């Protein structure tokens, strides 16, 4: 979301994107996760303000079903040929949680 805001879909430049996001969320087609919300909340900017005003229901919580996937994601990542620093960074950002959410909801983790 931060990249969308910062690169191509600024809140003031492209409000239709943000409207689509909320409409799609209301229709049950688009969600984000609590870890992304945490990263947004760490910034004191317009995206943080937007999230606090409109983001209720957009961010899925990390529940036990999601947490049960952390080991699978960790095992896959550590078996790849990534630098240790990159792996450590990955474990600290929302992407790690996002993949666990996808696995918990039925999206397969593929080795490509």
C-alpha positions, 0 to 999 in steps of 0.5 A: 500500500505504501508503494502504491501511494508513493509511486503511482496511486497517490491519495490525491492523484488517483483517488479512484484506486483507493475507492476501488480498494474500499469497494472491493473490500466491502464486496469481500474481494480484497483484503490486506493484513494486520502487519501491513497496517502496523507498517502503515501506522509507523509512518505519520503520513496521509496513508496512516490518516486514510487507514485510520479513517477508512481502513476498518475491516480491510486488514485481516488479523493474524490468527492461529491458522495463519501462525501455523503456516510460519514454519512452512514459509520459514522452511521454504525461504531458508532453503532458497539461495538468498543472502542471510541478511535478505532472509532476516529482513524478510522475516521482519516485514509484512511479506512473511505474514502475507504469504502465511495468510495466503497459505492459510486461506488456501493459496499454494506456495510454489517453488518457481 
